[in-house]
Amino acid sequence: MKIAVIGGSRHIGPFIIRALIAEGHTVSIYNRGRTATSMPDGVEQVTVDRKVPGQIAMALRDHRPDAIIDLIAYVPEEVEEVVTALPDIRHYVFCSSTVAYGLIHRTTPSEATPDTPDSPYGDGKVACERLMLQQHRERGLRFTSLRMANPYGPGDQLVYTSGRDALFLDRMRQGRPVLIPGEGISRIHSIHVEDVARAFVHVLDRPDCLGRNFNLAGDEILTLNGYFASIARALEVPLVARHVDHHFFRNHQALWQPWSRKFDFGYPWTVYESGFDVAALRATGFRCQVDHDTGVARFAAWLDQAGLAEVSSDDDGEDRILAHLDK
């Protein structure tokens, strides 16, 4: 098929594009062309600014793809412009997010769980899905929405108390303590970017995937303790960690505001549990192939090869926080 990938220059995009090429599809990427990235030979670049009304519609009408993978639609107006431009599109695959479920506590939502987003980002994604479902019922729009959990792998950094981070990996390699918020029993549900790409290719043009939302996450739901233990195994080092009451990260933000690395994420990381039922997508035949230990090892190797591995020091924020706690 002739596939248009809207977005595609960052993180999951290049993996999806390579997976499409490997399956024999013809691929064009539609974006502003401002992010330098290496693409396989034969990938067409269509320069378009989605924020300018009408540009994406005109480009799609000119090129007439068979299917669209939309990685950067956040509000219904952006979806509406695409599906209005190509009302008979063979398949519209939408990148959504598990933020649609909002605060899930200790539950493990399936696609039948009511949407309860609690952020503008989540509100937008859910509104996009509702528009597509309405269009599917009224005129047969052939869509699939993949609600992606935490993706990780080359092209981005790993989740940590400071948000997305890579420096903490060097701390682990050097035997320096890392910070685990709370008791480490909150859950994190990740998926490697290679498996994300496989999923987007898997659903293309499948009748059993049309008109549906799917949770997209890996096979392993880890506790935070398990998450850091997995990273330690991947790095082949003992885990040296300190558990810090998660309320500390909410109540002491002034401590690290002057620092380059902030630690604000330590509180919401424990509150926003991440664990999702992925049985529906598995029932269509999809299987993940990268376990968490292997995925982290590949990520660390990529950081080293790309020269992006940050180096820890005695002045890291973790050490300053620990010194503050030990006063």
C-alpha positions as CSV (number, residue, x, y, z in Angstrom):
1,M,0.0,0.0,0.0
2,K,0.9,3.7,-0.3
3,I,1.1,4.9,3.3
4,A,1.2,8.5,4.5
5,V,2.8,8.9,7.9
6,I,1.9,12.2,9.5
7,G,4.7,13.1,11.8
8,G,7.3,10.4,11.8
9,S,10.6,12.2,12.4
10,R,10.9,11.4,16.2
11,H,11.2,8.4,18.4
12,I,8.5,5.9,17.3
13,G,8.2,7.4,13.8
14,P,11.4,6.1,12.2
15,F,10.8,2.6,13.6
16,I,7.3,2.6,12.1
17,I,8.6,3.8,8.7
18,R,11.3,1.1,8.6
19,A,8.8,-1.6,9.6
20,L,6.5,-0.4,6.8
21,I,9.3,-0.5,4.2
22,A,10.3,-4.0,5.4
23,E,6.7,-5.1,4.6
24,G,6.9,-3.7,1.1
25,H,4.8,-0.6,1.6
26,T,5.5,2.7,-0.2
27,V,6.0,5.4,2.5
28,S,5.7,9.2,2.5
29,I,6.2,11.3,5.6
30,Y,4.3,14.5,6.1
31,N,5.8,17.0,8.5
32,R,7.5,20.4,8.6
33,G,10.9,19.0,7.6
34,R,12.6,20.7,10.5
35,T,13.9,17.7,12.4
36,A,17.0,16.0,11.0
37,T,16.5,12.3,10.8
38,S,17.8,9.4,8.7
39,M,15.2,7.7,6.6
40,P,15.4,4.6,4.3
41,D,15.9,5.2,0.6
42,G,12.7,5.8,-1.3
43,V,10.8,7.5,1.6
44,E,9.2,10.7,0.2
45,Q,9.2,13.8,2.3
46,V,6.1,16.0,2.0
47,T,6.7,19.3,3.7
48,V,3.6,20.6,5.4
49,D,2.7,22.5,8.5
50,R,-0.3,20.9,10.2
51,K,-0.9,24.1,12.2
52,V,-1.8,26.0,9.0
53,P,-5.4,25.2,8.2
54,G,-5.8,23.4,4.9
55,Q,-2.2,22.5,4.2
56,I,-2.4,18.9,5.3
57,A,-5.7,18.4,3.4
58,M,-4.3,19.8,0.2
59,A,-1.2,17.6,0.5
60,L,-3.2,14.5,1.1
61,R,-5.5,15.2,-1.9
62,D,-2.5,15.8,-4.1
63,H,-0.7,12.5,-3.1
64,R,-3.8,10.2,-2.5
65,P,-2.3,7.6,-0.1
66,D,-4.1,4.4,0.5
67,A,-3.7,4.5,4.2
68,I,-2.6,7.0,6.8
69,I,-0.8,6.6,10.1
70,D,-1.3,9.8,12.1
71,L,1.2,10.2,14.9
72,I,0.6,13.9,15.8
73,A,-3.1,14.6,15.9
74,Y,-4.1,16.0,19.3
75,V,-7.5,17.7,18.8
76,P,-10.6,16.6,16.7
77,E,-10.1,19.4,14.2
78,E,-6.9,17.9,13.1
79,V,-8.5,14.5,12.6
80,E,-11.5,16.0,10.8
81,E,-9.3,17.8,8.3
82,V,-7.6,14.5,7.4
83,V,-10.8,12.4,7.0
84,T,-12.6,15.1,5.2
85,A,-9.8,15.4,2.7
86,L,-9.9,11.6,2.0
87,P,-13.4,10.4,3.0
88,D,-12.8,7.0,1.4
89,I,-9.4,6.3,2.9
90,R,-8.7,2.6,3.0
91,H,-7.4,2.8,6.6
92,Y,-6.8,5.7,9.1
93,V,-4.6,4.5,12.0
94,F,-4.5,7.0,14.9
95,C,-1.8,7.2,17.6
96,S,-3.7,7.7,20.8
97,S,-2.6,7.2,24.5
98,T,-3.5,5.3,27.6
99,V,-3.9,8.8,29.2
100,A,-7.5,8.4,28.0
101,Y,-8.1,6.4,31.3
102,G,-6.8,9.1,33.6
103,L,-6.1,8.1,37.2
104,I,-6.6,4.3,37.2
105,H,-5.5,3.5,40.8
106,R,-4.9,-0.3,41.1
107,T,-7.2,-1.2,38.2
108,T,-6.0,-2.6,34.8
109,P,-8.3,-0.9,32.3
110,S,-9.4,-2.7,29.1
111,E,-10.9,-0.9,26.1
112,A,-14.3,-1.4,27.7
113,T,-13.3,0.8,30.7
114,P,-15.0,4.2,30.5
115,D,-12.7,7.1,29.4
116,T,-11.9,9.4,32.3
117,P,-9.1,11.7,31.0
118,D,-7.9,14.4,33.4
119,S,-5.6,16.5,31.3
120,P,-5.9,18.6,28.2
121,Y,-3.8,16.1,26.3
122,G,-6.1,13.2,27.3
123,D,-9.2,15.2,26.6
124,G,-8.0,15.9,23.1
125,K,-7.1,12.3,22.4
126,V,-10.5,11.0,23.6
127,A,-12.3,13.7,21.6
128,C,-10.4,12.5,18.5
129,E,-11.4,8.9,19.1
130,R,-15.1,9.9,19.6
131,L,-15.1,11.8,16.3
132,M,-13.6,8.8,14.5
133,L,-16.1,6.4,16.0
134,Q,-19.0,8.7,15.0
135,Q,-17.7,8.9,11.5
136,H,-17.3,5.1,11.5
137,R,-20.9,4.6,12.5
138,E,-22.4,7.3,10.2
139,R,-20.4,6.7,7.0
140,G,-18.1,3.7,7.5
141,L,-14.8,5.5,8.3
142,R,-12.1,2.7,8.4
143,F,-10.1,3.7,11.5
144,T,-8.1,2.1,14.2
145,S,-6.9,3.8,17.3
146,L,-3.8,2.5,19.2
147,R,-3.7,3.7,22.8
148,M,0.0,3.6,23.5
149,A,1.4,3.2,27.0
150,N,5.0,4.3,27.8
151,P,7.2,3.8,24.7
152,Y,10.9,3.5,25.3
153,G,14.0,2.9,23.2
154,P,16.4,4.7,20.9
155,G,15.3,8.2,20.1
156,D,14.2,9.2,23.6
157,Q,15.2,8.6,27.2
158,L,13.8,6.4,30.0
159,V,11.3,7.4,32.6
160,Y,12.8,8.5,35.9
161,T,12.0,10.7,38.9
162,S,13.3,13.6,36.8
163,G,11.1,12.8,33.9
164,R,12.8,11.5,30.8
165,D,16.4,11.0,31.7
166,A,19.6,9.1,30.7
167,L,22.1,10.3,33.3
168,F,20.7,8.0,36.0
169,L,21.9,5.1,33.9
170,D,25.5,6.2,34.4
171,R,24.8,6.5,38.1
172,M,23.7,2.9,38.1
173,R,26.8,1.9,36.2
174,Q,29.0,3.8,38.7
175,G,27.3,2.3,41.8
176,R,25.7,5.6,42.8
177,P,22.2,5.4,44.3
178,V,19.2,6.2,42.2
179,L,15.9,7.4,43.7
180,I,12.8,5.3,43.7
181,P,9.7,7.2,44.7
182,G,7.5,5.7,47.4
183,E,7.8,2.0,48.3
184,G,8.4,1.1,44.7
185,I,5.1,-0.8,44.3
186,S,3.4,1.5,41.8
187,R,3.2,0.0,38.4
188,I,4.7,1.0,35.0
189,H,3.7,-0.5,31.7
190,S,6.1,0.1,28.9
191,I,6.5,-1.1,25.3
192,H,9.7,-1.1,23.2
193,V,9.6,1.1,20.1
194,E,10.3,-1.9,17.9
195,D,7.1,-3.5,19.2
196,V,5.2,-0.3,18.7
197,A,6.2,-0.3,15.1
198,R,5.1,-3.9,14.7
199,A,1.7,-3.1,16.1
200,F,1.1,-0.2,13.7
201,V,2.0,-2.4,10.8
202,H,0.0,-5.3,12.2
203,V,-3.3,-3.5,12.3
204,L,-3.1,-2.1,8.8
205,D,-6.1,-3.2,6.6
206,R,-7.2,-5.9,9.1
207,P,-11.0,-6.2,9.2
208,D,-11.0,-7.2,12.8
209,C,-9.2,-4.0,13.8
210,L,-11.5,-1.5,12.0
211,G,-13.6,0.8,14.1
212,R,-11.9,-0.1,17.3
213,N,-9.6,1.3,20.0
214,F,-6.8,-0.9,21.3
215,N,-4.5,-0.7,24.3
216,L,-0.9,-0.9,23.1
217,A,1.7,-1.9,25.8
218,G,4.2,-4.7,26.4
219,D,3.7,-8.1,28.0
220,E,5.3,-7.0,31.3
221,I,3.6,-4.8,33.9
222,L,6.4,-4.0,36.3
223,T,6.5,-2.4,39.7
224,L,8.9,0.5,40.1
225,N,11.1,-1.9,42.0
226,G,10.9,-4.3,39.2
227,Y,11.6,-1.6,36.6
228,F,14.8,-0.5,38.3
229,A,15.8,-4.2,38.8
230,S,15.3,-4.8,35.1
231,I,17.5,-1.8,34.2
232,A,20.2,-3.0,36.6
233,R,20.1,-6.5,34.9
234,A,20.4,-4.9,31.5
235,L,23.4,-2.9,32.6
236,E,24.8,-5.9,34.4
237,V,25.3,-4.0,37.7
238,P,23.9,-4.4,41.2
239,L,21.0,-2.1,41.9
240,V,21.9,0.6,44.4
241,A,18.7,2.6,45.2
242,R,17.1,4.7,47.9
243,H,13.4,4.8,48.4
244,V,12.1,8.3,49.0
245,D,8.5,9.2,50.2
246,H,6.7,10.3,47.0
247,H,5.3,13.3,48.9
248,F,8.8,14.6,49.2
249,F,8.9,15.2,45.5
250,R,5.7,17.3,45.6
251,N,6.7,19.3,48.7
252,H,10.3,20.2,48.0
253,Q,10.2,21.5,44.4
254,A,11.9,24.7,45.4
255,L,15.0,22.6,46.3
256,W,15.8,21.7,42.7
257,Q,14.3,24.6,40.8
258,P,17.8,26.2,40.2
259,W,19.1,22.8,39.0
260,S,19.3,21.7,35.4
261,R,17.5,18.4,36.3
262,K,14.1,18.7,38.1
263,F,12.6,15.9,40.2
264,D,9.0,16.9,40.1
265,F,7.9,13.6,38.4
266,G,8.6,11.6,41.6
267,Y,5.2,12.3,42.9
268,P,2.9,11.7,39.9
269,W,4.9,8.6,38.9
270,T,3.6,6.8,42.0
271,V,0.0,8.3,41.8
272,Y,-0.6,7.6,38.1
273,E,-0.5,3.8,38.0
274,S,0.3,2.4,34.6
275,G,-1.1,-1.1,33.9
276,F,-3.4,-2.0,31.0
277,D,-5.2,-5.0,29.6
278,V,-3.7,-5.8,26.2
279,A,-5.8,-8.9,25.5
280,A,-7.9,-7.4,22.7
281,L,-4.9,-6.6,20.5
282,R,-3.4,-10.0,21.3
283,A,-6.6,-11.6,20.1
284,T,-6.0,-10.3,16.7
285,G,-2.7,-12.1,16.5
286,F,-0.3,-9.4,17.6
287,R,2.7,-10.4,19.9
288,C,5.4,-8.3,21.4
289,Q,8.9,-9.6,20.8
290,V,11.2,-7.4,23.0
291,D,11.2,-8.0,26.8
292,H,12.1,-5.1,29.1
293,D,15.6,-6.3,30.0
294,T,16.5,-6.7,26.3
295,G,14.9,-3.4,25.3
296,V,16.8,-1.5,28.0
297,A,20.1,-3.2,27.0
298,R,19.5,-2.1,23.4
299,F,18.7,1.4,24.5
300,A,21.9,1.7,26.6
301,A,24.0,0.3,23.7
302,W,22.4,2.9,21.4
303,L,23.2,5.7,23.9
304,D,26.8,4.6,24.0
305,Q,27.2,4.2,20.3
306,A,25.6,7.6,19.6
307,G,27.7,9.3,22.2
308,L,24.6,10.4,24.2
309,A,25.3,8.7,27.5
310,E,25.5,11.5,30.1
311,V,28.2,11.2,32.8
312,S,27.3,11.4,36.5
313,S,29.2,13.3,39.1
314,D,29.3,14.1,42.9
315,D,27.2,17.1,42.1
316,D,24.2,15.2,40.7
317,G,20.7,16.1,42.0
318,E,20.3,12.7,43.6
319,D,23.3,13.3,45.9
320,R,22.0,16.7,46.8
321,I,18.6,15.3,47.6
322,L,20.1,12.5,49.7
323,A,22.3,15.0,51.6
324,H,19.1,17.1,52.3
325,L,17.3,14.0,53.5
326,D,20.2,12.9,55.7
327,K,20.6,16.2,57.5
